[in-house]
Amino acid sequence: MPQTRPEHIVDAEFTRDMVETLSIWFEHYATGGVVTVEVTTHGLWLRNPYTKARQFLGRADVPDEPVAYRPAIDGLDDG
């Protein structure tokens, strides 16, 4: 297998409170000892591997332009 140079895709920035939240919820959201953090234009989300719902983890920066967000009851409305 040829060795390839890693390609930068995206940075995920975490504040201390986000790391603490991740630590508290880790076992609930982990599958095989791994938690998936979804990176969106609205921030970072913990994906529940069992219900497919997600929990807002936070956002470490202030967006350049305000983003509209309309949460759905089940947390999955992306429109």
SEZABA-50822 format. One record per residue: residue in three letters; z, y, x of N, C-alpha, C, CB in turn. Coordinates in nm, 4 decimals, decimal comma. Glycine has a CB too. Example, Ala and Ser with C-alpha at 12.3 -4.5 7.8 and 13.67 -1.06 7.14 Angstrom:
 res      n.Z      n.Y      n.X     ca.Z     ca.Y     ca.X      c.Z      c.Y      c.X     cb.Z     cb.Y     cb.X
 ALA   0,7800  -0,5690   1,3190   0,7800  -0,4500   1,2300   0,7800  -0,3300   1,3200   0,9046  -0,4473   1,1308
 SER   0,7080  -0,2250   1,2850   0,7140  -0,1060   1,3670   0,7870   0,0030   1,2900   0,5725  -0,0598   1,4084
! end
This chain:
 res      n.Z      n.Y      n.X     ca.Z     ca.Y     ca.X      c.Z      c.Y      c.X     cb.Z     cb.Y     cb.X
 MET   0,0000  -0,1180   0,0845   0,0000   0,0000   0,0000   0,0000   0,1241   0,0889   0,1222  -0,0001  -0,0961
 PRO  -0,0963   0,2137   0,0705  -0,1006   0,3339   0,1534   0,0133   0,4298   0,1188  -0,2352   0,4044   0,1371
 GLN   0,0628   0,4960   0,2204   0,1685   0,5942   0,1991   0,1046   0,7267   0,1581   0,2561   0,6114   0,3272
 THR   0,1578   0,7874   0,0528   0,1039   0,9148   0,0060   0,2115   1,0226   0,0134   0,0499   0,9019  -0,1383
 ARG   0,1667   1,1447   0,0236   0,2575   1,2595   0,0279   0,3076   1,2862  -0,1144   0,1862   1,3868   0,0878
 PRO   0,4383   1,3115  -0,1325   0,4897   1,3402  -0,2668   0,4310   1,4704  -0,3218   0,6432   1,3485  -0,2646
 GLU   0,4035   1,4720  -0,4506   0,3500   1,5906  -0,5173   0,4599   1,6539  -0,6025   0,2260   1,5545  -0,6046
 HIS   0,4841   1,7829  -0,5838   0,5841   1,8545  -0,6640   0,5335   1,8694  -0,8064   0,6158   1,9939  -0,6027
 ILE   0,6158   1,8316  -0,9027   0,5773   1,8413  -1,0431   0,6539   1,9543  -1,1119   0,6026   1,7077  -1,1154
 VAL   0,7869   1,9489  -1,1064   0,8683   2,0497  -1,1734   1,0079   2,0479  -1,1121   0,8743   2,0244  -1,3274
 ASP   1,0749   2,1603  -1,1146   1,2143   2,1681  -1,0718   1,3028   2,1643  -1,1950   1,2411   2,2968  -0,9880
 ALA   1,4114   2,0918  -1,1866   1,5128   2,0925  -1,2923   1,6364   2,1597  -1,2332   1,5453   1,9454  -1,3451
 GLU   1,6824   2,2665  -1,2950   1,7971   2,3409  -1,2457   1,9168   2,3138  -1,3356   1,7664   2,4925  -1,2390
 PHE   2,0318   2,2846  -1,2737   2,1532   2,2510  -1,3469   2,2650   2,3474  -1,3105   2,1958   2,1063  -1,3180
 THR   2,3390   2,3934  -1,4102   2,4611   2,4694  -1,3863   2,5765   2,3694  -1,3826   2,4837   2,5801  -1,4969
 ARG   2,6918   2,4141  -1,3369   2,8082   2,3259  -1,3301   2,8430   2,2688  -1,4678   2,9286   2,4014  -1,2727
 ASP   2,8379   2,3516  -1,5733   2,8734   2,3007  -1,7056   2,7716   2,1970  -1,7541   2,8830   2,4163  -1,8061
 MET   2,6466   2,2098  -1,7137   2,5460   2,1100  -1,7508   2,5758   1,9768  -1,6821   2,4041   2,1593  -1,7137
 VAL   2,6156   1,9823  -1,5558   2,6508   1,8600  -1,4833   2,7744   1,7961  -1,5451   2,6750   1,8902  -1,3337
 GLU   2,8714   1,8771  -1,5848   2,9911   1,8232  -1,6499   2,9556   1,7580  -1,7834   3,0954   1,9344  -1,6714
 THR   2,8675   1,8205  -1,8611   2,8228   1,7616  -1,9869   2,7517   1,6291  -1,9630   2,7307   1,8582  -2,0611
 LEU   2,6649   1,6262  -1,8634   2,5950   1,5027  -1,8288   2,6946   1,3936  -1,7905   2,4959   1,5272  -1,7137
 SER   2,7967   1,4304  -1,7152   2,8980   1,3337  -1,6751   2,9742   1,2782  -1,7958   2,9953   1,3978  -1,5769
 ILE   3,0082   1,3643  -1,8888   3,0807   1,3222  -2,0093   2,9971   1,2266  -2,0935   3,1207   1,4443  -2,0932
 TRP   2,8687   1,2558  -2,1099   2,7808   1,1793  -2,1989   2,7016   1,0698  -2,1277   2,6852   1,2725  -2,2671
 PHE   2,7208   1,0546  -1,9961   2,6372   0,9629  -1,9182   2,6314   0,8220  -1,9767   2,6881   0,9559  -1,7770
 GLU   2,7453   0,7608  -2,0016   2,7477   0,6220  -2,0520   2,6802   0,6096  -2,1879   2,8919   0,5715  -2,0618
 HIS   2,6900   0,7125  -2,2700   2,6296   0,7094  -2,4039   2,4768   0,7125  -2,3977   2,6803   0,8274  -2,4872
 TYR   2,4227   0,7855  -2,3018   2,2780   0,8042  -2,2927   2,2107   0,7170  -2,1863   2,2484   0,9481  -2,2641
 ALA   2,2883   0,6436  -2,1087   2,2323   0,5644  -1,9989   2,1742   0,4320  -2,0467   2,3386   0,5383  -1,8942
 THR   2,0664   0,3924  -1,9838   2,0080   0,2595  -2,0002   1,9917   0,2030  -1,8601   1,8699   0,2638  -2,0787
 GLY   2,0587   0,0917  -1,8333   2,0508   0,0333  -1,6996   2,1041   0,1250  -1,5920   1,9095  -0,0030  -1,6680
 GLY   2,2019   0,2088  -1,6261   2,2612   0,2992  -1,5283   2,1807   0,4244  -1,4996   2,2823   0,2270  -1,4026
 VAL   2,0801   0,4523  -1,5836   1,9927   0,5682  -1,5627   1,9863   0,6518  -1,6910   1,8498   0,5227  -1,5197
 VAL   1,9994   0,7828  -1,6759   1,9859   0,8759  -1,7881   1,8551   0,9526  -1,7716   2,1080   0,9743  -1,7957
 THR   1,7795   0,9654  -1,8797   1,6574   1,0456  -1,8782   1,6900   1,1870  -1,9234   1,5480   0,9829  -1,9687
 VAL   1,6490   1,2845  -1,8429   1,6636   1,4250  -1,8786   1,5234   1,4783  -1,9042   1,7378   1,5074  -1,7657
 GLU   1,5006   1,5235  -2,0267   1,3700   1,5775  -2,0651   1,3651   1,7256  -2,0289   1,3430   1,5568  -2,2177
 VAL   1,2628   1,7660  -1,9571   1,2442   1,9052  -1,9173   1,1422   1,9676  -2,0120   1,1975   1,9165  -1,7676
 THR   1,1834   2,0721  -2,0848   1,0935   2,1400  -2,1777   1,0936   2,2898  -2,1491   1,1348   2,1125  -2,3243
 THR   1,0072   2,3616  -2,2171   1,0043   2,5070  -2,2038   1,1319   2,5705  -2,2577   0,8832   2,5643  -2,2762
 HIS   1,2078   2,4955  -2,3368   1,3295   2,5483  -2,3988   1,4562   2,5081  -2,3247   1,3384   2,5017  -2,5416
 GLY   1,4452   2,4237  -2,2238   1,5620   2,3808  -2,1478   1,5594   2,2316  -2,1217   1,6893   2,4182  -2,2210
 LEU   1,6767   2,1780  -2,0879   1,6900   2,0363  -2,0551   1,7601   1,9628  -2,1690   1,7677   2,0178  -1,9227
 TRP   1,7148   1,8414  -2,1949   1,7658   1,7618  -2,3070   1,8012   1,6212  -2,2602   1,6620   1,7556  -2,4214
 LEU   1,9105   1,5673  -2,3129   1,9451   1,4277  -2,2906   1,8813   1,3468  -2,4026   2,1009   1,4065  -2,2856
 ARG   1,8008   1,2471  -2,3658   1,7341   1,1630  -2,4664   1,8210   1,0413  -2,4948   1,5918   1,1190  -2,4184
 ASN   1,8506   1,0170  -2,6236   1,9251   0,8986  -2,6629   1,8279   0,7816  -2,6678   1,9964   0,9191  -2,8005
 PRO   1,8446   0,6802  -2,5821   1,7486   0,5706  -2,5761   1,7519   0,4794  -2,6977   1,7730   0,4898  -2,4539
 TYR   1,8545   0,4915  -2,7803   1,8697   0,4021  -2,8948   1,8201   0,4647  -3,0240   2,0142   0,3619  -2,9104
 THR   1,8491   0,5939  -3,0435   1,8102   0,6601  -3,1694   1,6888   0,7499  -3,1519   1,9264   0,7422  -3,2238
 LYS   1,6504   0,7780  -3,0285   1,5407   0,8689  -2,9931   1,5730   1,0149  -3,0235   1,4146   0,8287  -3,0670
 ALA   1,6946   1,0430  -3,0699   1,7378   1,1820  -3,0878   1,7652   1,2397  -2,9496   1,8655   1,1921  -3,1802
 ARG   1,7838   1,3685  -2,9430   1,8149   1,4294  -2,8151   1,9251   1,5327  -2,8320   1,6899   1,4934  -2,7537
 GLN   1,9975   1,5562  -2,7232   2,1068   1,6523  -2,7204   2,0724   1,7590  -2,6181   2,2430   1,5835  -2,6868
 PHE   2,0858   1,8845  -2,6580   2,0573   1,9950  -2,5665   2,1579   1,9938  -2,4532   2,0603   2,1308  -2,6404
 LEU   2,1092   1,9886  -2,3305   2,1950   1,9903  -2,2132   2,2161   2,1332  -2,1649   2,1351   1,9044  -2,1014
 GLY   2,1115   2,2143  -2,1691   2,1263   2,3535  -2,1306   2,0019   2,4074  -2,0633   2,2446   2,3698  -2,0396
 ARG   2,0136   2,5322  -2,0228   1,9062   2,5993  -1,9511   1,9726   2,6856  -1,8449   1,8147   2,6849  -2,0478
 ALA   1,9297   2,6713  -1,7195   1,9961   2,7387  -1,6085   1,9385   2,8761  -1,5775   1,9882   2,6536  -1,4865
 ASP   1,8248   2,9092  -1,6409   1,7638   3,0390  -1,6132   1,7358   3,1110  -1,7445   1,6333   3,0227  -1,5307
 VAL   1,6972   3,2343  -1,7337   1,6574   3,3125  -1,8502   1,5055   3,3172  -1,8506   1,7199   3,4574  -1,8481
 PRO   1,4418   3,2794  -1,9635   1,2954   3,2794  -1,9647   1,2384   3,4205  -1,9476   1,2440   3,2180  -2,0950
 ASP   1,1198   3,4298  -1,8880   1,0533   3,5593  -1,8722   1,0245   3,6226  -2,0075   0,9231   3,5435  -1,7930
 GLU   0,9837   3,5392  -2,1021   0,9595   3,5848  -2,2393   1,0435   3,4993  -2,3328   0,8072   3,5766  -2,2769
 PRO   1,0971   3,5579  -2,4402   1,1767   3,4788  -2,5341   1,0944   3,3631  -2,5915   1,2297   3,5680  -2,6480
 VAL   1,1607   3,2496  -2,6131   1,0941   3,1351  -2,6738   1,1518   3,1131  -2,8127   1,1101   3,0076  -2,5863
 ALA   1,0642   3,0872  -2,9081   1,1086   3,0592  -3,0442   1,1526   2,9137  -3,0501   0,9956   3,0887  -3,1487
 TYR   1,2629   2,8891  -3,1158   1,3115   2,7519  -3,1285   1,3642   2,7310  -3,2689   1,4212   2,7211  -3,0236
 ARG   1,3137   2,6282  -3,3322   1,3548   2,5946  -3,4679   1,3987   2,4482  -3,4662   1,2383   2,6195  -3,5724
 PRO   1,5302   2,4226  -3,4447   1,5743   2,2835  -3,4341   1,5604   2,2088  -3,5672   1,7196   2,2781  -3,3865
 ALA   1,5222   2,0842  -3,5577   1,5136   1,9978  -3,6749   1,6458   1,9243  -3,6903   1,3949   1,8975  -3,6629
 ILE   1,6701   1,8742  -3,8076   1,7944   1,8027  -3,8336   1,8092   1,6834  -3,7391   1,7996   1,7558  -3,9798
 ASP   1,7014   1,6105  -3,7151   1,7106   1,4937  -3,6275   1,6857   1,5292  -3,4815   1,6117   1,3876  -3,6717
 GLY   1,6600   1,6562  -3,4510   1,6424   1,7001  -3,3142   1,5081   1,6642  -3,2533   1,7490   1,6435  -3,2314
 LEU   1,4135   1,6150  -3,3326   1,2873   1,5701  -3,2770   1,1687   1,6558  -3,3152   1,2619   1,4318  -3,3189
 ASP   1,1893   1,7614  -3,3919   1,0766   1,8452  -3,4345   1,0267   1,9273  -3,3176   1,1169   1,9377  -3,5515
 ASP   0,9064   1,8990  -3,2727   0,8506   1,9725  -3,1603   0,7519   2,0788  -3,2059   0,7832   1,8773  -3,0642
 GLY   0,7315   2,0904  -3,3346   0,6341   2,1864  -3,3853   0,6970   2,3081  -3,4282   0,5568   2,1324  -3,4951
! end
